[in-house]
Every structure is written in structure tokens, then in C-alpha cells.
């Protein structure tokens, strides 16, 4: 990961290494304006394109819709699971 990317993600306070080629992004756009939100999502897309598995928690359906797989929780249980969408450029 390039230093600027790592710095931006650490500064946003929402990115953790979850193991080899696995990244956890907990509400990565929650406290950001739209321009910086798009920058973070672009970085996550690039990490994914480079082979990383991204686990992202979000309440924003715009960003959930770009995932390869989504899991919707309700009262702590899986309410819906979708497989087959793409984490492609939006």
C-alpha cells in the first residue's frame, strides 16, 4: 500500500488490517464529506483490484451496492444475503 493511501485510511480512523490480504473498513465514509468519501471508496476499490479482501460495514446503500457480497443484519441476525454484484468503478 502506498504511504499516502495508508495515511489517509488511518487518519479516517476506519481501516484495520484483518490478516494477510484482508482489510476491515468499519463505516469508512461515516464522517466524511462526499468528495473524501469517494476518495476512500476508490482506495478500497484499488486494494480489492490488487487482490485484497475487503470487509466493509456501512449504512450507506450507495457503497453497499458496489460489493461482491452483501449481508444485511436485523436484530443481530442475517436478514438478507446477496452474492454476485461487483466492486467495480462507480
C-alpha positions in Angstrom: 0.0 0.0 0.0 1.4 3.4 -0.9 2.2 5.6 2.1 -0.4 8.3 1.2 -3.2 5.7 1.0 -2.2 4.2 4.3 -2.1 7.7 5.9 -5.5 8.7 4.6 -7.1 5.5 5.7 -5.5 5.7 9.2 -6.5 9.3 9.5 -10.1 8.5 8.7 -9.9 6.0 11.6 -11.8 3.3 9.9 -9.3 0.8 8.4 -7.7 -2.2 10.1 -5.5 -5.0 8.8 -7.5 -8.2 9.4 -4.9 -10.6 8.2 -2.9 -11.3 5.1 -4.7 -9.5 2.2 -7.8 -8.9 4.3 -8.9 -5.4 5.3 -11.7 -4.3 7.6 -13.3 -0.9 6.9 -15.8 0.0 9.6 -18.1 2.8 8.4 -15.2 4.2 6.2 -17.3 7.1 4.9 -19.4 7.8 8.0 -17.7 11.1 9.0 -16.5 12.3 5.6 -17.9 14.7 3.0 -18.9 13.3 -0.4 -15.5 14.1 -2.1 -13.5 12.4 0.6 -15.9 9.5 0.8 -15.4 8.8 -2.9 -11.6 9.0 -2.4 -11.8 6.4 0.3 -14.0 4.1 -1.7 -11.6 4.5 -4.7 -8.8 3.4 -2.4 -10.8 0.4 -1.3 -11.6 -0.5 -4.9 -7.9 -0.4 -5.7 -6.9 -2.6 -2.8 -9.6 -5.0 -4.0 -8.3 -4.9 -7.5 -4.8 -5.6 -6.1 -6.2 -8.8 -4.5 -7.3 -7.8 -1.0 -10.5 -9.0 0.5 -12.4 -6.0 1.9 -14.9 -6.4 4.7 -16.8 -3.1 4.9 -19.5 -2.2 7.3 -21.7 0.6 6.1 -25.2 2.1 6.4 -24.9 3.8 3.0 -26.7 1.8 0.3 -24.6 3.5 -2.4 -21.4 2.0 -1.1 -23.0 -1.4 -0.1 -24.2 -1.8 -3.7 -20.6 -2.0 -5.1 -19.7 -5.1 -3.0 -19.3 -8.6 -4.4 -21.4 -9.8 -1.5 -23.7 -8.0 1.0 -25.1 -9.3 4.2 -28.0 -7.3 5.8 -28.4 -7.8 9.5 -31.6 -7.2 11.6 -31.6 -7.6 15.3 -28.3 -9.4 15.2 -29.4 -12.0 12.6 -28.8 -12.3 8.9 -31.9 -10.9 7.2 -30.7 -11.0 3.6 -27.6 -12.0 1.7 -26.7 -11.1 -1.8 -23.9 -12.5 -3.9 -22.8 -11.5 -7.3 -22.5 -7.7 -7.5 -19.2 -6.3 -8.4 -16.8 -3.9 -6.6 -16.2 -2.0 -9.9 -15.7 1.6 -10.7 -18.8 3.6 -10.0 
